[in-house]
């Protein structure tokens, strides 16, 4: 894992997670739904869903559970 103050990188260096995606990922790992993520971060549930989809692609996983496991394994949360 490579970190700088602006991005948290997945295992693939060309696919960084933004600060907002990191926030979403932390909430996702706590079991929050898109609606709950949206309320917590003051964004719409549709925006939360877009962030989740981007996270899944960047981490190269197929679902939220795999994303949470990989986030823990990579030290993101």
N, CA and C atoms as a LAMMPS dump frame, in Angstrom:
ITEM: TIMESTEP
0
ITEM: NUMBER OF ATOMS
231
ITEM: BOX BOUNDS ff ff ff
-5.0000000000000000e+02 5.0000000000000000e+02
-5.0000000000000000e+02 5.0000000000000000e+02
-5.0000000000000000e+02 5.0000000000000000e+02
ITEM: ATOMS id mol type element x y z
1 1 1 N 0.839 -1.168 0
2 1 2 C 0 0 0
3 1 3 C 0.886 1.233 0
4 2 1 N 0.539 2.184 -0.823
5 2 2 C 1.275 3.434 -0.924
6 2 3 C 0.318 4.551 -0.521
7 3 1 N 0.775 5.436 0.352
8 3 2 C -0.084 6.534 0.77
9 3 3 C 0.643 7.853 0.593
10 4 1 N -0.111 8.853 0.193
11 4 2 C 0.342 10.225 0.344
12 4 3 C -0.851 10.989 0.881
13 5 1 N -0.725 12.278 1.108
14 5 2 C -1.817 12.977 1.766
15 5 3 C -3.061 13.15 0.896
16 6 1 N -2.977 12.901 -0.405
17 6 2 C -4.128 13.09 -1.273
18 6 3 C -4.788 11.798 -1.736
19 7 1 N -4.063 10.711 -1.769
20 7 2 C -4.615 9.478 -2.313
21 7 3 C -4.169 8.273 -1.502
22 8 1 N -5.003 7.266 -1.486
23 8 2 C -4.672 5.97 -0.916
24 8 3 C -4.701 5.003 -2.092
25 9 1 N -3.574 4.404 -2.403
26 9 2 C -3.475 3.569 -3.583
27 9 3 C -3.855 2.128 -3.286
28 10 1 N -4.539 1.522 -4.245
29 10 2 C -4.814 0.097 -4.145
30 10 3 C -3.544 -0.645 -4.543
31 11 1 N -3.621 -1.953 -4.683
32 11 2 C -2.444 -2.719 -5.061
33 11 3 C -1.934 -2.316 -6.444
34 12 1 N -2.823 -1.841 -7.297
35 12 2 C -2.43 -1.356 -8.619
36 12 3 C -2.156 0.136 -8.492
37 13 1 N -0.943 0.548 -8.746
38 13 2 C -0.555 1.94 -8.535
39 13 3 C -1.343 2.925 -9.379
40 14 1 N -1.905 2.477 -10.494
41 14 2 C -2.606 3.395 -11.385
42 14 3 C -4.061 3.598 -10.98
43 15 1 N -4.517 2.99 -9.875
44 15 2 C -5.914 3.121 -9.477
45 15 3 C -6.015 3.611 -8.03
46 16 1 N -5.84 4.908 -7.825
47 16 2 C -5.877 5.431 -6.457
48 16 3 C -7.304 5.565 -5.932
49 17 1 N -7.443 5.528 -4.618
50 17 2 C -8.694 5.865 -3.966
51 17 3 C -8.564 7.295 -3.47
52 18 1 N -9.563 8.107 -3.766
53 18 2 C -9.545 9.49 -3.294
54 18 3 C -9.853 9.527 -1.803
55 19 1 N -9.687 10.692 -1.208
56 19 2 C -10.021 10.852 0.205
57 19 3 C -11.486 10.496 0.447
58 20 1 N -12.361 10.932 -0.445
59 20 2 C -13.793 10.665 -0.287
60 20 3 C -14.075 9.171 -0.409
61 21 1 N -13.43 8.516 -1.368
62 21 2 C -13.608 7.072 -1.505
63 21 3 C -13.113 6.342 -0.261
64 22 1 N -12.048 6.842 0.341
65 22 2 C -11.543 6.254 1.578
66 22 3 C -12.573 6.408 2.687
67 23 1 N -13.206 7.57 2.77
68 23 2 C -14.261 7.784 3.764
69 23 3 C -15.413 6.817 3.538
70 24 1 N -15.812 6.681 2.281
71 24 2 C -16.905 5.767 1.933
72 24 3 C -16.512 4.334 2.278
73 25 1 N -15.284 3.963 1.968
74 25 2 C -14.805 2.612 2.245
75 25 3 C -14.826 2.316 3.741
76 26 1 N -14.441 3.279 4.552
77 26 2 C -14.469 3.086 6.004
78 26 3 C -15.892 2.823 6.492
79 27 1 N -16.861 3.575 5.958
80 27 2 C -18.255 3.376 6.342
81 27 3 C -18.784 2.047 5.804
82 28 1 N -18.392 1.717 4.588
83 28 2 C -18.777 0.44 3.986
84 28 3 C -18.295 -0.715 4.868
85 29 1 N -17.089 -0.606 5.379
86 29 2 C -16.526 -1.649 6.246
87 29 3 C -17.28 -1.777 7.561
88 30 1 N -17.952 -0.715 7.956
89 30 2 C -18.755 -0.745 9.179
90 30 3 C -20.164 -1.25 8.917
91 31 1 N -20.448 -1.6 7.656
92 31 2 C -21.746 -2.166 7.314
93 31 3 C -22.804 -1.161 6.912
94 32 1 N -22.402 0.07 6.668
95 32 2 C -23.366 1.093 6.267
96 32 3 C -23.923 0.807 4.876
97 33 1 N -25.196 1.13 4.676
98 33 2 C -25.805 1.052 3.348
99 33 3 C -25.451 2.328 2.586
100 34 1 N -25.74 2.343 1.299
101 34 2 C -25.491 3.556 0.509
102 34 3 C -26.273 4.737 1.073
103 35 1 N -27.497 4.477 1.505
104 35 2 C -28.324 5.542 2.064
105 35 3 C -27.697 6.087 3.347
106 36 1 N -27.215 5.206 4.21
107 36 2 C -26.571 5.632 5.449
108 36 3 C -25.265 6.372 5.18
109 37 1 N -24.503 5.897 4.191
110 37 2 C -23.266 6.573 3.805
111 37 3 C -23.58 7.983 3.326
112 38 1 N -24.607 8.095 2.499
113 38 2 C -25.015 9.403 1.993
114 38 3 C -25.383 10.368 3.102
115 39 1 N -26.185 9.896 4.052
116 39 2 C -26.589 10.76 5.171
117 39 3 C -25.389 11.169 6.008
118 40 1 N -24.502 10.239 6.275
119 40 2 C -23.336 10.521 7.101
120 40 3 C -22.403 11.535 6.446
121 41 1 N -22.215 11.422 5.13
122 41 2 C -21.279 12.294 4.414
123 41 3 C -21.96 13.482 3.724
124 42 1 N -23.266 13.622 3.95
125 42 2 C -24.042 14.707 3.326
126 42 3 C -23.953 14.687 1.806
127 43 1 N -24.092 13.486 1.241
128 43 2 C -24.159 13.312 -0.209
129 43 3 C -25.393 12.457 -0.498
130 44 1 N -25.812 12.412 -1.729
131 44 2 C -26.975 11.586 -2.058
132 44 3 C -26.598 10.112 -2.036
133 45 1 N -27.605 9.274 -1.894
134 45 2 C -27.347 7.833 -1.913
135 45 3 C -26.836 7.406 -3.283
136 46 1 N -27.214 8.139 -4.326
137 46 2 C -26.737 7.836 -5.678
138 46 3 C -25.238 8.146 -5.805
139 47 1 N -24.816 9.235 -5.188
140 47 2 C -23.395 9.573 -5.191
141 47 3 C -22.619 8.548 -4.379
142 48 1 N -23.182 8.141 -3.256
143 48 2 C -22.55 7.101 -2.432
144 48 3 C -22.4 5.813 -3.247
145 49 1 N -23.44 5.467 -3.98
146 49 2 C -23.396 4.258 -4.813
147 49 3 C -22.304 4.383 -5.873
148 50 1 N -22.169 5.557 -6.468
149 50 2 C -21.124 5.773 -7.476
150 50 3 C -19.741 5.598 -6.863
151 51 1 N -19.557 6.104 -5.639
152 51 2 C -18.274 5.939 -4.952
153 51 3 C -18.014 4.458 -4.665
154 52 1 N -19.033 3.744 -4.221
155 52 2 C -18.88 2.313 -3.935
156 52 3 C -18.498 1.563 -5.205
157 53 1 N -19.167 1.85 -6.303
158 53 2 C -18.837 1.196 -7.578
159 53 3 C -17.395 1.479 -7.986
160 54 1 N -16.955 2.716 -7.807
161 54 2 C -15.581 3.081 -8.136
162 54 3 C -14.594 2.341 -7.239
163 55 1 N -14.923 2.231 -5.966
164 55 2 C -14.069 1.501 -5.021
165 55 3 C -13.948 0.04 -5.43
166 56 1 N -15.07 -0.574 -5.778
167 56 2 C -15.052 -1.983 -6.192
168 56 3 C -14.147 -2.175 -7.408
169 57 1 N -14.247 -1.272 -8.368
170 57 2 C -13.405 -1.365 -9.564
171 57 3 C -11.936 -1.159 -9.22
172 58 1 N -11.653 -0.137 -8.417
173 58 2 C -10.262 0.175 -8.081
174 58 3 C -9.594 -0.912 -7.261
175 59 1 N -10.359 -1.56 -6.397
176 59 2 C -9.805 -2.643 -5.588
177 59 3 C -9.875 -3.991 -6.312
178 60 1 N -10.502 -4.002 -7.48
179 60 2 C -10.63 -5.216 -8.294
180 60 3 C -11.336 -6.327 -7.511
181 61 1 N -12.509 -5.962 -6.957
182 61 2 C -13.342 -6.916 -6.24
183 61 3 C -14.758 -6.862 -6.795
184 62 1 N -15.566 -7.861 -6.43
185 62 2 C -16.902 -7.961 -7.017
186 62 3 C -18.026 -7.482 -6.114
187 63 1 N -17.785 -7.414 -4.802
188 63 2 C -18.861 -6.975 -3.919
189 63 3 C -18.309 -6.259 -2.694
190 64 1 N -19.243 -5.747 -1.889
191 64 2 C -18.888 -4.941 -0.722
192 64 3 C -18.1 -5.741 0.31
193 65 1 N -18.453 -7.011 0.468
194 65 2 C -17.757 -7.851 1.45
195 65 3 C -16.295 -8.03 1.042
196 66 1 N -16.068 -8.333 -0.231
197 66 2 C -14.697 -8.478 -0.711
198 66 3 C -13.929 -7.167 -0.557
199 67 1 N -14.606 -6.04 -0.79
200 67 2 C -13.96 -4.734 -0.64
201 67 3 C -13.551 -4.508 0.815
202 68 1 N -14.427 -4.864 1.747
203 68 2 C -14.124 -4.691 3.167
204 68 3 C -12.946 -5.561 3.577
205 69 1 N -12.951 -6.815 3.132
206 69 2 C -11.851 -7.731 3.468
207 69 3 C -10.54 -7.212 2.907
208 70 1 N -10.559 -6.774 1.654
209 70 2 C -9.336 -6.284 1.023
210 70 3 C -8.863 -4.989 1.688
211 71 1 N -9.8 -4.135 2.075
212 71 2 C -9.437 -2.885 2.751
213 71 3 C -8.719 -3.165 4.057
214 72 1 N -9.202 -4.141 4.8
215 72 2 C -8.551 -4.511 6.058
216 72 3 C -7.182 -5.111 5.778
217 73 1 N -7.115 -5.991 4.793
218 73 2 C -5.853 -6.644 4.448
219 73 3 C -4.799 -5.639 3.996
220 74 1 N -5.222 -4.599 3.265
221 74 2 C -4.288 -3.583 2.77
222 74 3 C -4.014 -2.487 3.787
223 75 1 N -4.712 -2.528 4.91
224 75 2 C -4.483 -1.533 5.945
225 75 3 C -5.191 -0.212 5.724
226 76 1 N -6.226 -0.194 4.896
227 76 2 C -6.965 1.045 4.653
228 76 3 C -7.827 1.415 5.843
229 77 1 N -8.275 0.438 6.592
230 77 2 C -9.136 0.683 7.759
231 77 3 C -8.626 -0.093 8.946
